[in-house]
Amino acid sequence: MKFKANAIINSYDVDFKSELTINAIAKYFQLAAINHSNKVGYTNGFFTESGFTWILNRLHIKIFEYPVYMDNIDITTWSKGARGFFAFRDFILEKAGKKCVVGSSVWLLIDVKNKRPVKVKDEIVERYTVEDEDAFNSDIRRYKPDKIEKVDSIIEYQLRYKDYDINGHVNNSVYFELIEDAIYREYNKKITEIKICYLKEINQHFRNVYVQLRNKENSLHYSICQKDTVFASGEAIVA
């Protein structure tokens, strides 16, 4: 079963060029996934009582065209099933029927008490009704980011009160805000494609993080870290 949501882009979701930010795209995708879960009965209350929650593990976003302020957009998402500890979900963001952004993601079902992944049972997946369709050709299931051996630039960011979500850690979408800002600040370019692998949560113990950038042949490799701890890493194609 596919889930579809509609939205009109607000001023707080765009940059100074009136274009939708990567951070906002990640939020739209995340909200669509949450609402899809709500629709099939997996509400926040259900997960609170069961002691489990979904955690985003990897996300691949590809942008063909940036929607702009006041555009009327449709976000479609669907489950692509699960294997072992991992569940898979795709996204499409359209404007007037035109595909603007696509996404593919990998999720983990986590035991909240011990913060360890658990196997995704068939009955959980079946309620979503699996769709055998790809939003685009993505290798995110097997993606492993390269370790940054040499850093071209490093930028420090102070974490804010609003960056922490209901789970007590920095929200997934905030990572994109940091990466987008660092890339534009250092290279004055926009992201057209990005992959991220979430490695460790940023809890309220941390007050600041660093974004490291490495410019390789066809892409920018990045990591979000604090001393020897890497919270997320990946790569982006810019234009």
C-alpha positions in Angstrom: 0.0 0.0 0.0 1.3 3.4 -1.0 0.8 6.4 1.3 0.4 9.8 -0.3 0.5 13.2 1.4 0.1 16.7 0.0 1.7 19.9 1.2 2.3 23.5 0.2 5.9 24.6 0.7 6.2 27.2 3.5 8.7 30.0 3.8 10.5 28.3 6.6 11.3 25.3 4.4 13.2 27.2 1.7 16.5 29.0 1.4 17.3 32.5 0.2 16.7 31.4 -3.4 13.2 30.3 -2.4 14.2 26.6 -3.1 13.3 23.7 -0.8 16.2 22.8 1.5 17.6 19.2 1.9 16.7 19.5 5.5 13.0 20.1 4.6 13.0 17.3 2.1 14.2 14.9 4.8 11.5 16.2 7.1 8.8 15.6 4.4 10.0 12.1 3.9 10.2 11.4 7.6 6.7 12.8 8.2 5.3 10.7 5.4 6.9 7.5 6.8 5.4 8.4 10.3 1.9 9.1 8.9 2.1 5.8 6.9 2.8 3.9 10.1 0.0 5.8 11.9 -2.4 4.8 9.2 -1.7 1.1 9.5 -1.9 1.2 13.3 1.7 1.6 14.2 1.3 4.9 16.1 3.8 6.4 18.6 1.6 5.1 21.4 1.9 1.6 20.0 5.6 1.7 19.9 5.8 3.3 23.3 3.8 0.4 24.8 5.7 -2.3 22.8 9.1 -0.8 23.7 10.2 -0.6 20.1 10.8 2.2 17.6 11.9 2.7 14.1 15.4 4.3 13.5 16.6 5.6 10.2 19.8 3.8 9.3 20.6 5.1 5.7 19.1 7.5 3.2 19.8 8.2 -0.4 18.2 11.4 -1.9 18.4 12.4 -5.6 17.1 15.8 -6.7 16.1 16.4 -10.3 14.5 19.8 -9.6 14.2 21.9 -6.5 10.6 22.8 -5.7 10.2 26.4 -4.5 8.2 28.5 -2.1 4.4 28.0 -2.4 4.6 25.0 -4.7 2.0 22.4 -4.2 3.7 19.1 -3.7 2.8 15.4 -3.3 4.9 13.0 -1.3 4.4 9.3 -1.9 6.0 6.6 0.2 5.8 2.8 0.4 7.3 -0.2 2.2 9.6 -2.4 0.2 9.7 -5.2 2.8 12.3 -6.3 5.3 15.2 -8.7 5.6 16.5 -9.7 9.0 17.1 -6.5 11.1 16.5 -4.1 8.1 13.4 -2.6 6.6 13.3 -0.7 3.3 11.2 2.3 2.2 11.1 4.5 -0.9 9.9 8.0 -1.5 8.8 10.2 -4.4 8.2 14.0 -4.2 6.3 15.4 -7.2 5.0 18.8 -8.3 2.0 18.8 -10.7 2.8 15.1 -11.6 6.5 15.9 -12.3 9.0 13.9 -10.3 11.3 16.4 -8.5 12.9 14.3 -5.7 13.3 10.6 -5.0 14.6 8.8 -2.0 15.4 5.3 -0.8 16.0 4.4 2.8 17.0 1.6 5.2 15.5 1.4 8.7 16.1 -0.6 11.9 13.6 -1.6 14.5 15.2 -0.9 17.9 14.5 -2.1 21.4 14.3 1.2 23.3 15.4 -0.3 26.6 18.7 -1.8 25.4 19.0 0.2 22.2 19.7 -2.9 20.2 18.1 -3.8 16.8 15.6 -6.6 16.7 14.5 -8.7 13.7 11.5 -7.3 11.8 8.7 -9.9 12.0 6.6 -10.7 9.0 3.4 -9.6 10.7 4.9 -6.1 11.1 5.8 -5.8 7.4 2.5 -7.3 6.2 0.4 -4.6 7.7 2.2 -2.0 5.5 1.5 -4.1 2.4 4.8 -4.4 0.5 5.2 -2.8 -2.9 7.7 -4.3 -5.4 8.6 -1.0 -7.0 11.8 1.2 -6.9 11.6 5.0 -6.8 14.9 4.9 -8.6 18.0 2.8 -8.9 19.8 3.1 -5.6 22.6 1.1 -3.9 21.8 2.4 -0.4 21.1 -1.1 1.0 24.7 -2.0 0.5 26.2 1.4 0.8 29.2 1.9 3.1 30.8 5.3 3.2 34.5 5.7 2.7 36.6 6.7 5.7 37.9 10.3 5.3 41.7 9.9 5.6 42.5 13.5 4.7 40.2 16.5 5.6 40.0 19.5 3.3 37.9 21.5 5.7 36.3 21.2 9.1 33.5 23.4 10.5 32.2 23.5 14.1 28.5 23.7 14.8 26.8 24.4 18.1 23.8 22.2 18.7 20.5 23.9 19.6 17.6 23.1 21.9 15.3 22.6 18.9 17.7 20.1 17.3 16.7 17.3 19.7 13.6 15.3 19.0 11.1 13.3 21.0 13.6 10.4 21.3 16.1 12.7 23.1 18.6 12.8 20.3 19.4 15.1 17.3 16.7 14.5 14.6 17.7 12.8 11.4 16.9 15.9 9.3 19.2 18.2 11.3 22.2 16.2 9.9 21.2 17.4 6.4 21.0 21.0 7.6 24.6 20.8 8.9 25.9 19.1 5.7 24.0 21.5 3.4 25.3 24.5 5.3 28.9 23.3 5.3 28.9 22.5 1.6 27.4 25.8 0.6 29.7 27.7 2.9 32.9 26.0 1.6 32.0 25.4 -2.1 29.1 27.7 -2.8 27.3 24.8 -4.4 23.9 23.1 -4.1 23.4 19.3 -3.4 21.9 17.3 -6.3 22.4 13.9 -4.7 23.3 12.8 -1.2 23.8 9.5 0.7 24.0 9.3 4.5 24.8 6.5 6.9 23.8 7.1 10.5 26.3 5.5 12.8 25.6 6.7 16.3 23.0 9.0 17.9 23.9 12.5 19.0 22.3 12.6 22.4 22.0 15.6 24.8 25.4 14.9 26.2 26.9 16.6 23.2 26.8 20.4 22.8 28.7 20.7 19.5 29.7 18.7 16.5 32.1 19.1 13.5 31.4 18.6 9.8 34.5 17.3 8.0 34.6 17.6 4.2 36.9 15.9 1.6 36.6 16.9 -2.1 37.2 13.8 -4.2 36.9 13.4 -8.0 33.2 13.4 -8.6 31.8 14.0 -5.1 32.2 15.5 -1.7 32.7 13.1 1.2 31.7 14.2 4.6 31.4 13.1 8.2 29.7 14.5 11.3 31.8 13.9 14.3 33.0 14.9 17.8 36.6 14.0 18.7 36.9 10.2 17.8 33.2 9.6 17.6 31.6 9.6 14.1 27.9 10.1 14.2 27.2 10.0 10.4 29.1 9.9 7.1 28.4 9.8 3.4 28.9 11.6 0.2 27.2 14.3 -1.9 27.2 15.3 -5.6 26.9 19.1 -6.0 26.4 21.5 -8.8 
